[in-house]
């Protein structure tokens, strides 16, 4: 999808992953667009100016760690991603050394025909049988039906799925997911990876022990649909625009909102001492203007970080049709 629709790295192999904002991997180009520029790590800016970038309350919570991540999971023309979970908070600190864990969300940019998302356990799932099947897959190469244990949901476009640590999940084939998540990104603890092999022909690593140590049995049955597949709740609205909360859980430190703009509509906003990250999920794009007179155009599928020090800003819909963008912030 990224290669065909956005023209990204068309000569590259299909990797299913597209980086947007992953702070440990991100750089900032400093200089003039028409002159010399130098790239510096994003982490250097956060370390030198944490309150200006993150905001005082976020800096107090996370130190100099930029805590939100945006990336793409692109399975168009590919297969299902692994079904996995991420560490629960105590395990993440004790075993992997991170002070906060890898809570995630999936925002569906595109759902394939009959597309699905794996999320949460089935009601009454036999976890002992699940563990035996997962072990056999790893050690004996025996496939099994993951849907005996894990639920699936339709991959409806613009639906957000919440994925707290310990929740089994994975994107199905034919989807484009905007993953809006906590920054840690190296701890996908796999239950099952379809016996997939890597480029060297070896079976890809599956982390059954870690995965079952972190599996949250409470994320099962009807509670999954109720808590993790939420309906939008309108937060505020004005002439030609509306801002909804589309994902919020007490145990997750960030929330996701979506703003819908009619053609040419303008919405005023304010960082209120906490950085925002925005991404255009539908329409031609937007113009974000600060009180200092600076303007930043953002096209479809592009991401922009609004530092806490920005304060007041306004967003204007571009193009002839409506525009949607998502906004993530630390609560």
N, C-alpha and C positions, 0 to 999 in steps of 0.2 A: 504494500500500500504506500509506504513512504517513498519507495523508488518510483512507483508508477504515478502516484498522484501529486507528490511534492517534489520529485526530481532529486531526491537525496541519494547520493552514493550509488548511482545506477549500475556501476561496474562492479560493485562489491557483492560478496556472497550474502545470501539471505540469513540474517542472524536472529531475527525476531525481536531485537532490542534496539530502541532508539533513545539516545540520551537527550534530555532537555536540561534540567537543572539538577545535577547531582553534585553537591558542593565539593566533596573530596576530589572529583574529576574535572571541576569547572575552572575556567580561566576568564580573566577580564582583559579586553584589549584597551589599552590606554594610549590616547593620542588622537590625531585628526584623521578622519576617513580618507583624506586626500594626501596624507603625509606619513611620516614615520610613526610606527606603533610598536608597543611592546606588550606582551602578554604576561600577566601576573596571576598567581593563584587567587581564586575567590577567597580561599581560607585566609590569605594574608590580609585582605581588606577587612574581613570579619574580626581577625585578631587585633588589628590596629584600631578599628573603630566599631567595636561591638554594639554600643548603644545607638549609634547613628544607623547602622545597618539593621540590627535585630530589634532594637527598642529596649528600654530599660527593663520592663517586666520579663521579656523573653531572655535577655542577657542574664538576669537573675536566675532563671530556670535552667538555662542550657550553657552558661558560660560563653565560650567562643565557638561553640558548635552550631552551625547553621542547621536547623532541625527539620526542614521540609524538603522533599525531593519530588521532582516531576520527571517522568520518563514514559516512553511508549513501549507497549508489548504488541507486536504486529504479527499475527498468525495468518494473514491473508496469503493463500497459496501454500500454507504449511499445515502442521498438525496441532493437536492439543498440547498445551504446555503441561509440565509435570503437575501433579496434585501434591501440594506441599503445605506447610505452615511455617510461621516465623516464631522465634522464641518468645516465651512469656517473660515478663519484666525481670523477675528475680533470676531466672535462668540466664537471661542475656547479660546481666551484671556479673553473676557468679562464674559462668563458663566462658563467655566471649568477651567480657571486659568492657562492654558498652554501658554507659549510665542510663540509657533509655532504649526502648525496644522498637522493633520494626512493624508498628501498626501500619496498615495499608488501606487504600481504597482503589477500586476499579471504576473509572468513568468510561462508559462505552461510547467511543467516537463512531464506531462502526460495528454492527453485528452481522455476521454472515447469515444466509438463508438457513433457518433452523439452528442458528448459532446458540451457544449455551455457555454458561459460567458454572464451574463447580464451586460449591460453597456450603460449608457446614455438614454435619453428620445427619444421616437419616435417623428418624425417630426409632429408638430401640436397636440401633446398630450394634452388632456383636463385635466389640472391640478386640476380644481375644482372637476371633476368627480373622478380623481385619489384619491384626499383627502377624498371624501365621501366613496369610496370603502374601503380605508385603515381604516377609522374610523369604518365602519360597521364590518370589519374583527375583529378588536380589541374588540369592545363593544358587538357585536351580534354573533360573530363566523361565519360570512358569508364569504365563500371563494370568490376570484375573480381572473380574468385572468390578472396577472401582465404584460403579454406581450402586452396588449392593450396600455400600457403606457411606457414600458421600452423595449429597443432593446436587441437582442441577437446576438452574434457573434460565429462562430465556434471556439471551444477550440483547435486550432491547436497546436501541440507540438512545443515548442521553440518560440511561439509568445509571445510578451510582450504587455500587456494592461496597459495604463496609467490611473490613477484614482485620479485626483485632488479632494480636498475637495469640497463637494457639489454634486458630481457625483453619481447617483444611480448605484449600481453594486452588483454583487454576483457571486460566482462560482457555476456552475451546478453540478449535480451528476456525479460521475465517473472520476473526475479530480484530478490531483495533482498540486497544485499551490505553487510555491516558491514566497512568498510575500516579496517584497523588498520595504521598506516603511520608512516613518518617524517614530521615536521611539514611540510617543504616540499610545496606542493600546487599550484603554478602552472606545472608543467613537464611537461605531458602532450604528448609529441612524437608526433604522429599519423602513422601510415602510411596509414590509410584511414578515412574517415568516411561511407561509403555515399552519397557525393555529397549529403549532407544540407545543407539551407539554414537560415539563421538567421531570426529574426523579421522582418528587413528583406528577406528573399528572396535574400540573397547566400549563395554557397557558404561554408560554415564553414571557418575556416583549417585547413590541413593542413600539417604541418611536415616534409616529406619529407626535406629536407637534414639537419636536426637529428636526425630519427629514425634515418636510416641511419648517421649518424656515431656513434650510440650503440648500435646493434644489436649484441647479443652473440651471435655465431654458435654459441657453445658451449651455449646454452640450446636444444637441439634434440633430436629423436628421443626415445629411451628415457630419456635423462638427465633430461628434464623430469618425467616421471612419477615417477622414482626420487627426485629431489632436491626437487622443488617441490610434490608432492602426497603429503605424508607421512602415515604412520599414527601414531595417538597412541601415546606411550610413557609408561607410568605413572611418575610421579616420587615420589609418596607416597600413602598411603591410610590410612583409619581406619574407625571404625564408621559406616556409612551415607554415606561420602564417598570420593572419589578425585580426585586432581589429576594430569592428564596434560600433558606437553609436546606440543603439536600443531603447532608450527612453530619450527624453529631452524636457522639456517645460519651458518657461520663468518663470511661476509662481511656479515651483517646484524647491527647492533648491538643490536637488540631481539629478544625472543622472545615467543611467544604460548602461553599455557597455558589449559586448560579444567578447571574444577572441577565435578563432578557430585555433587549432594546428594540423598539420599533425603528424603522428607517429614519435616520437623522436625529434620533433622540439623544439626550444628554443626561447623565446621572452624576451628581456630585458625591464624592466619597472622601474619607479621611483615614489615614493609617492609625490614628489614635494611639501612637507610641508602639505599634506592632507592625512588622513588615507584612506586606501582602505579596502573593504570587498569583498572577493571572494568566489564563490561556484561552484563546479564542476557539470555541468548540463548534460554532456554526456561523455562517455568514461571511461577508467579504473582509471584515476586520474592524479595527477600532483605532481611534486616536486618543491617547492618554496625555492630558495636559496638566502640568503642575502650576501652582500659584506663582512660581518664578518665571513663567512664560515658556518653559520648555515643553515641546510636544514629541511624543513617541508613537509612531504608527506600528501596529501589531497586526500581522496577517493571520489568516486561518491556520490553526495548529501551532502557532508560535507562542512562546512563554516569555513573560516579563516579570522581573522582581521589582517591587516598589519598596525601597528602603523605608524604615520607620521614620527617619528624619524628613521624609517628603511632606508629611502632614496632609493638608488638603490637596485633593486633585479631582479632576473631572474626566469622564469617559464619554466619548462621542462615537456613535455608530457610523461606520463608513459604508459606502455602496448603496445600492438601491433596495436592498431587502433587510429583513430583521437580522440582528446579531445576538449571539449568545456567548457569554464568557463565564468561565468558572474562576473562583477566587478562593484560595486557601490561606488560613491564618491560624496562628496559635491563640487558643482561647485564654 
